[in-house]
Amino acid sequence: MTWLITGGAGYIGAHVARAMAEAGERVLALDDLSAGVPARLPSEVPLVRGSSLDGELLKRVFAEHRVTGVVHLAARKQVAESVAQPTRYYRENVGGLVTLLDAVAGAGIGRFVFSSSAAVYGDPGVDLITEDTPCAPVNPYGETKLAGEWLVRAAGQAHGISTVCLRYFNVAGAAAPELADTGVFNIVPMVFDRLTRDEAPRIFGDDYPTPDGTCVRDYIHVADLAEAHLAAARRLAAGGGTGDLTVNIGRGEGVSVRGLVTVIGEVTGDRRPPLVEERRPGDAPRAVASAARAAAELGWTARRGVREMVESAWGGWLLHRGS
């Protein structure tokens, strides 16, 4: 097997590339480097600079490297940006996937792992979200991920491609400091950024119907997420993934935003109380995964806790941005 990882130099992609390479899989990365960092990749993983929107490049890469499976992570992923630029999100996330799947089918590649998101569920209003919970995304980003799942399954059925769709919950942490998230778009680096600028963390709303009034989320360590991709790829490689499979990737445990900020304060030593601001539109009170199907179908369960996520992310923050 040779696996192509699109978005392979990104925060999540580089973790997946490293986990698969360390497990003995043959991998190469495709990345346009709009957000990717080549230095994140292990030296043994080749990097092709380019986009999944470039069908001719994909054909050449598939042929030259004899690709037999694809892990597709390349996508735009900021909710607010998707609201402001919906056509860009549909063009890149869905259009890029159309081009990629056409090339996959044309090359006779029979295995495909798709990076999806818990954003496909929207605000389901249930204690635990299972894969059978109805999908009702509330922003263009989530819509493109749900449309992507539909497209992946349809192409799989039409062309005999075995597929796995992984619905990520909230990703945090780093397997090594140099692999840490360098963006300031998710809650953990957003709090780090505030503290580094000598400002109090912000919490958006403390009047939700939850134990402490703040939103409750399921946080997953990026190293656990990378291992889930490895498990999905190996299931497909072993022939146990005929047809399609969709699984949640989370810990199955909820942590409130206030609770997470408290852990960040303990790890960083900056325990100043957070500022409470108005709710943000579209924030669900609770979004926690049922992880049972991932355990049953992939033999995978998360092994790392929230403190380990925060400690590893803080180490990466200090490396990239200084203390």
C-alpha positions as CSV (number, residue, x, y, z in Angstrom):
1,M,0.0,0.0,0.0
2,T,1.0,3.6,-0.7
3,W,-1.1,6.2,0.9
4,L,-1.4,9.8,-0.4
5,I,-2.3,12.3,2.4
6,T,-3.8,15.5,1.1
7,G,-3.1,18.4,3.4
8,G,-0.3,16.3,4.8
9,A,1.9,19.2,6.0
10,G,-1.0,20.7,8.0
11,Y,-1.5,20.5,11.8
12,I,-3.6,17.3,11.6
13,G,-2.1,16.0,8.4
14,A,1.4,16.0,9.6
15,H,0.3,14.0,12.7
16,V,-1.4,11.5,10.5
17,A,1.7,11.3,8.2
18,R,4.0,10.7,11.2
19,A,1.8,8.1,12.8
20,M,1.3,6.1,9.6
21,A,5.0,6.3,8.7
22,E,6.1,5.3,12.2
23,A,3.8,2.3,11.9
24,G,5.5,1.2,8.8
25,E,3.1,2.5,6.2
26,R,4.4,4.0,2.9
27,V,3.0,7.5,2.7
28,L,3.5,10.7,0.8
29,A,2.0,14.2,1.3
30,L,0.2,16.6,-1.0
31,D,-0.1,20.2,0.3
32,D,-0.5,23.6,-1.3
33,L,1.3,25.0,1.8
34,S,-1.3,27.7,2.3
35,A,-1.4,26.5,5.9
36,G,1.0,23.6,5.8
37,V,4.6,23.6,7.1
38,P,7.0,21.2,5.3
39,A,9.3,20.9,8.3
40,R,6.4,19.1,10.2
41,L,6.8,16.1,7.9
42,P,9.2,13.2,8.7
43,S,12.2,13.1,6.4
44,E,11.1,9.9,4.8
45,V,7.7,11.3,3.7
46,P,7.9,12.9,0.3
47,L,6.0,16.2,-0.2
48,V,4.4,17.2,-3.4
49,R,3.4,20.9,-3.5
50,G,0.0,21.3,-5.1
51,S,-3.8,21.3,-4.7
52,S,-6.5,18.6,-4.8
53,L,-8.2,21.0,-7.3
54,D,-5.4,20.2,-9.8
55,G,-6.7,17.1,-11.6
56,E,-3.7,16.7,-13.9
57,L,-1.2,16.9,-11.0
58,L,-3.2,14.2,-9.1
59,K,-3.1,11.9,-12.1
60,R,0.7,12.3,-12.3
61,V,1.2,11.8,-8.6
62,F,-1.0,8.7,-8.5
63,A,0.9,7.1,-11.4
64,E,4.4,8.1,-10.4
65,H,4.0,7.0,-6.8
66,R,1.7,4.0,-7.5
67,V,-0.8,5.3,-4.9
68,T,-3.3,2.7,-3.7
69,G,-5.1,4.6,-1.0
70,V,-6.0,8.2,-0.2
71,V,-6.4,10.0,3.2
72,H,-8.1,13.3,2.3
73,L,-7.7,16.1,4.9
74,A,-7.1,19.1,2.7
75,A,-9.9,21.6,3.3
76,R,-10.7,25.0,4.6
77,K,-12.1,24.7,8.1
78,Q,-13.0,28.0,9.9
79,V,-16.6,28.4,10.7
80,A,-16.7,32.2,10.7
81,E,-14.8,32.3,7.4
82,S,-17.2,29.9,5.9
83,V,-20.1,32.2,6.8
84,A,-18.4,35.2,5.2
85,Q,-17.1,33.2,2.1
86,P,-19.5,30.4,1.4
87,T,-18.7,30.1,-2.3
88,R,-15.0,29.7,-1.5
89,Y,-15.8,26.9,0.9
90,Y,-18.0,25.0,-1.5
91,R,-15.4,25.6,-4.3
92,E,-12.4,24.3,-2.3
93,N,-14.0,21.8,0.0
94,V,-16.6,20.2,-2.3
95,G,-15.0,21.1,-5.7
96,G,-11.6,19.9,-4.6
97,L,-13.2,16.6,-3.5
98,V,-15.0,16.2,-6.8
99,T,-11.7,16.6,-8.7
100,L,-9.9,14.3,-6.3
101,L,-12.5,11.5,-6.5
102,D,-12.5,11.7,-10.3
103,A,-8.8,11.1,-10.3
104,V,-9.1,8.4,-7.7
105,A,-11.7,6.6,-9.8
106,G,-9.7,7.1,-13.0
107,A,-6.6,5.6,-11.4
108,G,-8.5,2.6,-10.0
109,I,-7.6,3.4,-6.4
110,G,-9.9,1.4,-4.1
111,R,-9.5,2.9,-0.6
112,F,-10.4,6.4,0.6
113,V,-10.5,7.9,4.1
114,F,-12.3,11.2,4.4
115,S,-11.8,13.9,7.0
116,S,-15.3,15.0,8.1
117,S,-16.4,16.9,11.2
118,A,-18.9,16.9,14.1
119,A,-20.1,20.2,12.4
120,V,-22.3,18.0,10.3
121,Y,-24.6,17.5,13.3
122,G,-25.3,21.1,14.0
123,D,-27.1,21.4,17.3
124,P,-28.8,18.0,17.8
125,G,-29.8,18.5,21.4
126,V,-28.8,15.1,22.7
127,D,-26.5,14.0,25.5
128,L,-24.4,11.7,23.3
129,I,-24.2,12.1,19.5
130,T,-24.2,8.8,17.7
131,E,-23.5,8.3,14.0
132,D,-27.2,7.9,13.5
133,T,-28.1,11.3,15.0
134,P,-29.7,13.4,12.3
135,C,-27.3,15.8,10.5
136,A,-28.4,19.4,10.3
137,P,-25.3,21.6,9.9
138,V,-25.8,25.3,10.9
139,N,-22.9,26.9,8.8
140,P,-21.4,26.5,5.3
141,Y,-18.4,24.7,6.7
142,G,-20.5,21.9,8.2
143,E,-22.6,21.8,5.0
144,T,-19.5,21.2,2.9
145,K,-18.4,18.4,5.2
146,L,-21.8,16.7,5.0
147,A,-21.9,17.2,1.2
148,G,-18.5,15.7,1.1
149,E,-19.6,12.6,2.9
150,W,-22.5,12.2,0.5
151,L,-20.1,12.5,-2.4
152,V,-17.6,10.1,-1.0
153,R,-20.2,7.4,-0.4
154,A,-21.8,7.9,-3.8
155,A,-18.4,7.7,-5.6
156,G,-17.5,4.7,-3.6
157,Q,-20.7,2.9,-4.6
158,A,-20.3,3.9,-8.2
159,H,-16.6,3.0,-8.6
160,G,-16.0,0.2,-6.1
161,I,-14.1,2.4,-3.6
162,S,-14.1,1.3,0.0
163,T,-14.5,4.4,2.2
164,V,-14.3,5.6,5.8
165,C,-15.6,9.0,6.9
166,L,-14.2,10.2,10.2
167,R,-16.3,12.8,12.1
168,Y,-13.8,14.7,14.3
169,F,-14.9,16.4,17.4
170,N,-12.7,19.2,19.0
171,V,-9.0,18.6,18.2
172,A,-6.3,19.8,20.5
173,G,-2.7,19.1,21.6
174,A,0.5,18.0,19.8
175,A,2.4,14.7,19.6
176,A,5.6,16.8,19.7
177,P,6.1,20.6,20.1
178,E,7.2,21.1,16.5
179,L,3.9,19.7,15.3
180,A,1.7,22.0,17.3
181,D,-1.1,24.1,15.8
182,T,0.3,27.5,14.8
183,G,-3.1,29.0,14.1
184,V,-5.2,30.9,16.6
185,F,-8.6,29.6,15.6
186,N,-9.5,26.9,18.1
187,I,-10.2,27.4,21.8
188,V,-6.9,26.2,23.3
189,P,-4.6,28.5,21.2
190,M,-7.1,31.3,21.5
191,V,-6.7,31.2,25.3
192,F,-2.9,30.9,25.0
193,D,-2.9,34.0,22.7
194,R,-4.9,36.0,25.2
195,L,-2.7,35.0,28.1
196,T,0.5,35.8,26.1
197,R,-0.9,39.3,25.4
198,D,-1.5,39.7,29.2
199,E,-5.3,39.5,28.7
200,A,-7.9,37.4,30.4
201,P,-9.4,34.5,28.5
202,R,-12.9,35.0,27.1
203,I,-15.9,32.8,27.5
204,F,-18.8,33.3,25.2
205,G,-21.9,32.8,27.3
206,D,-22.3,31.4,30.8
207,D,-26.1,30.9,30.8
208,Y,-26.4,27.7,28.8
209,P,-28.4,24.7,30.2
210,T,-25.2,23.0,31.4
211,P,-23.8,22.3,34.9
212,D,-21.7,25.5,35.0
213,G,-23.5,27.5,32.3
214,T,-20.8,27.2,29.6
215,C,-20.8,25.1,26.5
216,V,-19.7,21.4,26.9
217,R,-17.5,19.9,24.3
218,D,-15.7,16.6,23.5
219,Y,-12.0,17.2,23.1
220,I,-9.7,14.7,21.3
221,H,-5.9,14.7,21.3
222,V,-4.5,15.1,17.8
223,A,-2.2,12.1,18.4
224,D,-5.3,9.9,19.2
225,L,-6.9,11.3,16.0
226,A,-3.9,10.4,14.0
227,E,-4.0,6.8,15.4
228,A,-7.7,6.7,14.3
229,H,-6.7,7.5,10.7
230,L,-4.1,4.7,10.9
231,A,-6.7,2.3,12.2
232,A,-9.1,3.3,9.4
233,A,-6.4,2.9,6.7
234,R,-5.4,-0.5,8.0
235,R,-9.0,-1.7,8.0
236,L,-9.3,-0.7,4.4
237,A,-5.9,-2.2,3.5
238,A,-6.9,-5.5,5.1
239,G,-10.1,-5.7,3.0
240,G,-12.3,-5.3,6.0
241,G,-13.7,-2.1,4.8
242,T,-15.8,-3.0,1.8
243,G,-18.6,-0.5,1.3
244,D,-18.6,2.5,3.5
245,L,-18.2,3.3,7.2
246,T,-18.8,6.5,9.1
247,V,-17.5,6.9,12.7
248,N,-17.3,9.6,15.3
249,I,-13.8,10.4,16.6
250,G,-14.0,11.7,20.2
251,R,-13.5,10.6,23.8
252,G,-17.1,10.3,24.7
253,E,-16.6,12.7,27.6
254,G,-17.8,16.3,27.9
255,V,-15.6,19.1,29.3
256,S,-17.1,22.6,29.8
257,V,-15.4,25.6,28.4
258,R,-15.0,27.0,31.9
259,G,-13.5,23.7,33.0
260,L,-11.0,23.7,30.0
261,V,-10.0,27.3,30.8
262,T,-9.3,26.2,34.4
263,V,-7.0,23.4,33.2
264,I,-5.2,25.9,30.9
265,G,-4.7,28.2,33.9
266,E,-3.2,25.3,35.9
267,V,-0.8,24.3,33.1
268,T,0.3,27.8,32.2
269,G,0.4,29.2,35.8
270,D,-1.9,32.1,34.7
271,R,-5.1,31.6,36.7
272,R,-6.8,34.9,36.0
273,P,-10.6,34.6,35.8
274,P,-12.1,34.6,32.4
275,L,-14.2,37.4,31.0
276,V,-17.7,36.4,30.1
277,E,-19.1,37.9,26.9
278,E,-22.3,37.4,24.9
279,R,-23.1,34.1,23.4
280,R,-21.9,33.5,19.8
281,P,-24.6,32.6,17.3
282,G,-24.7,28.9,16.4
283,D,-22.9,27.6,19.5
284,A,-24.6,24.4,20.7
285,P,-24.9,24.0,24.4
286,R,-23.5,20.4,24.3
287,A,-21.7,18.3,21.7
288,V,-20.2,15.1,23.0
289,A,-19.6,12.0,20.9
290,S,-20.6,8.4,21.3
291,A,-17.3,6.7,20.5
292,A,-18.7,3.1,20.6
293,R,-18.7,2.5,16.9
294,A,-15.0,3.5,16.5
295,A,-14.1,1.0,19.2
296,A,-16.2,-1.7,17.6
297,E,-15.3,-1.1,14.0
298,L,-11.8,0.2,14.1
299,G,-10.5,-1.2,17.4
300,W,-9.7,2.4,18.4
301,T,-10.3,4.3,21.5
302,A,-8.8,7.6,22.7
303,R,-6.0,7.2,25.2
304,R,-5.0,10.8,26.2
305,G,-6.9,13.2,28.5
306,V,-7.5,16.9,28.5
307,R,-4.6,17.8,30.7
308,E,-2.2,16.0,28.3
309,M,-3.8,17.9,25.4
310,V,-3.2,21.3,27.1
311,E,0.3,20.5,28.3
312,S,1.4,19.3,24.9
313,A,-0.2,22.3,23.1
314,W,1.4,24.7,25.6
315,G,4.9,23.2,24.9
316,G,4.3,23.8,21.2
317,W,3.0,27.3,21.8
318,L,6.2,28.2,23.7
319,L,8.4,26.7,21.0
320,H,6.7,28.6,18.1
321,R,5.8,31.9,19.8
322,G,8.2,32.2,22.8
323,S,7.4,32.4,26.5
